[in-house]
Amino acid sequence: MKPFAYERPVDVSSAVTTVAGRPEASFLAGGTNLVDLMKMEVLTPELLVDVRHLVSRRIETLTGGGLRIGAGVSNNELAADRRIRRRYPVLSQALLAGASYQLRNLATVGGNFLQRTRCPYFRDVTMPCNKREPGTGCAARDGHQRDLAVLGASDSCVATHPSDMAVAMAALDAVVHTVGPSGERSIQVNELYRSPADGPERDTVLERGELITAVELPASPVAATSRYRKVRDRASYAFALVSVAAALEVRDGSVTEVRLALGGVAHKPWRAATAERALLGRPATEANFRAAAEAELAAAQALAGNAFKVPLARNTIVSMLRTLTEEA
Amino acid sequence: MTSVNETNEPSRRAVLKAGVGGLGAAMLPSMAEPAHAAGPATAPSAVGGGAAGGIGAALKRVEGPLKVRGAATYAFEWPVENPAYLYPLLSTIASGRITAVDAGDALAEPGVIGVLTHMNAPRLAWAEEPEVAVLQSDKVAYHGQIVGAVIADSIETARYAAGLVKLEYATEPVDVDLRADRDDLRKPEHAQGFGQLPGDLMNGSPADTTVGDFAAGMASAVHRVDATYTTPVQHHNPMEPHAAVATWTDDEITLYCGSQGVSTPQELLTRAFGLQPGRLRLISPYVGGAFGSKDFSALWGTVALMGAQLVPGRPVKLAFTRQQMFTLVGHRPASIQRVQLGADAAGKLVAISHDAVQETAKAKQYAEQTVQASRSMYAAPGRRTSTRIALLDVPVPTIMRGPGEATGMFALEPAMDELAVKLGMDPIELRLRNEPETHPETGQPFSSRHLAKCFEEGARRFGWKHRDKKPRARRKDGWLIGTGVAAATYPSPRLPGSTASARLDKNGRYTVRIAAADIGTGTWTTLAQIAAEALGVPLDRVTLQIGDSAYPRASSGGFSSGMNSWGTTIYAAARALHTALDENGGSVPPEGLQVTVGMPDDPKLKQYEFGSYGAQFAEVRVHEDTGEVRVPRLLGVFDVGRVINPVTARSQLLGGMTWGLSMTLHEETAIDHRYGNFVNNDLGGYHFAANADVGSIEVHMLGERDSHINPMGSKGAGEIGIIGTAAAIANAAYDATGIRVRDLPLTLDKLLR
């Protein structure tokens, strides 16, 4: 770990100003990912600007039925919140499927969106990696491929996004609120992440110094029966090979509303819009579930070592939709 | 008969003081040697309780309270004054030479004391052993080799400055590709005892064997199996990292160093540094897991001593990081194994062959006895085994829990299951039909072999007779359910080279010293129980002292040899002490009585085959949609001879089975064939079983005494728990799904449809 300075500003605006003006500065919240990467010198900020005390740690009910979650809420607090468990169970399940109890106590909602990839070549400073060191190439594509992306990847980067929470947020149409050098703005979670086609070193559309302050969950009746299914290489404490966040409403045997997002398969939480379109208005049958999953995965570009993710994602989607139909 | 002057006793020693009286008193840290102890109270106290506490007593670990309280001193924790810290720098190429070193920036960093590289490191007096000879040349033999070290005032400074040392390399092509069709495979030689002895394989057995006519047997067979199984590189990952604290003074050189034995590394390092015998003292009372990775190699000791030499009188502390442990302390070598079985119509084997190809390092021919179990497990007139190794640009592999059989039985036992399917025969019945009366290769009798009873007892407890006859027949809630079984065996060797002293003081207390090690297995407790039994006195009159090279030399703990080797030696010392007492007319002189005795020769060792046995049962669930594998139930019945301590023995077997589950479902170190590095080199990437993966595990021991093996009647219990687990689970997964997975680990992609 390289030596660094630490600041604890008194308000959000001075935190934003400090980080915006210093290319080698970084926000620090829970630190569960950042500090690890600093130990390995994958990230080497010269200044850490602590924001944990500056962002809200409350979950507020909004008029209209939505929830506003402060960016400083811990993963465990969010997972345990009664409103989340009743109205957005997919989110609680996704959070509890991630990390360990101890890590979830430290990790924040804001930081969770910004986790860096677990691609082993990104995490090894001796290896080429366009995401860590632009222009050096991608060592992963022809290397150990088990955890790599099958959707939306590019020649320059095939890394996956590790967050479970963000997959649920994507399915729930969550909106991220930020404060940046040019003021406040709101960003759909599904618009937060950049394509890895160019500049894979930048994971998100956030500007330098732009801080996530809250996340808003819109009211959603269908979310009350939502579910998260994480498939991984062991029963707990592993990142997803494939995960599915879903909610489904079936009336008179036909799909009237559906939310579907995938984790473990792309550089971002992958909202399965193609599959959703294929399902909506059609009979809730196993054959249609499978056809919808296959339509979503038609664009998949698999490598030898991660090709299994395509049938795995298909089966997990079908399995999930079947379960939701049976429960409905 | 020698008297001992207490003031000459080694300081900072770890002692086991028995008999503080009762369980309550045993919790108190009252037993340290206050006059000498530089560290915290670090000596475990025996559970007295007034019971005899000999062999068979179900005692909890005597050092348990110390460990729970954090008071048991592990290597890195020894309190020393003003230590310096050493952080190793690892190679980023797998093959080549270092052409330039620039340590300028590192040396300029405040707090940095020195930078060691091959340019300035002390020349070792003996550098032929690649696992000891660190920084002796510019040659890089594998990715992640130690190519330098920074010594600094703080651990953070040392680590940061290590990143400032600039190395340039001339790289050579990387070859880490294990394939059975390589044309440069070779027959191993001189791999016995980590290459110190002439036998072909690690355990001294020949690489290849042939008995009868395998080809003729196979030709005559009615049912045949010919299948290839593979196992990946696996890593030990003990909880305690490999750590050392070294202090180099003009008189004594002290090395606190977690180790599976103190004598062997003390001798290796004494030789490497060209020291006077006895000048180096190695102390290791507690070890936070080792599993083979802290046995032979004393690489971390070498580096710590080099650092200590640089700052005479100042202690130097070193602990490898988790990532560094992936290349510096050995691994289980990957294997490709072909098994051929031929049976007659009745299921009697007529031919067995087992051909293993394993990887090893170019630097050293480590070769384990992967095919060993196939030589002894089943009767068949025509049989052959072979072992070949590929020399690659990889770190030197080493022994790892159940070395040889753990991987070998993943080939033989699934093949037996495949044969049972072909025969339409119950897999237990097939095994019972092929029980040999004597060792199938040597013809020697088994000292004891209760495999059939293990199966019988296991089948009864598991409810085996209710099993469905055909695969993919049971499902519940989207999960396919299956059951499987496999046999287990592991030799019970007695390693040479142990000596023990036994002493009787005027006050009636006994002290037994032997430089044995407790690697978390319960040796502090079980050796004391053996000593009490051998001396014929209650446990609370015996003080055991282990884990210090100042004590009489002992073999290392490995290959399930500890109790057999050390216990036998202690028995001999006890007998000699009794003789000395008789010769003294039954009275103890004021200075006490003491004897020091080496492990006796035993002609029986050449007359019998010694080994432990077991039957492993598994229930497996495989998710129909995702291929996820769960193991809700494991059950093992083991023949480990007379049980010294049912609590610690059960713990060994339970741990072995848990690891067997982990090895089956999860464990694989991926290697990048372009760079030669281990890719998933941390505990996020190297998966082993989490609590949620482990269901019910039942452990049963037959407890039948072996009347030939040693005075205790005990056989090895350290390795046998992991043997056969992978086969039982894979066989159960076949029963659940109808899919035969022959390549470990049993990950979901291999069962996905």
Interface residues (C-beta under 8 A of the other chain):
Chain A: M1 K2 P3 E41 R118 P120 D124 T126 M127 A139 D142 G143 H144 R146 V231 D233 R234 A235 S236 Y237 A238 F239 L241 F308 P311 L312 N315 T316 V318 S319
Chain B: T92 E156 R159 Y160 G163 G478 D625 T626 G627 E628 R630 L665 H666 A670 D672 R674 Y675 N677 V679 N680 G684 G685 H687 F688 A689 A690 N691 A692 D693 T747 L748 D749 L752 R753
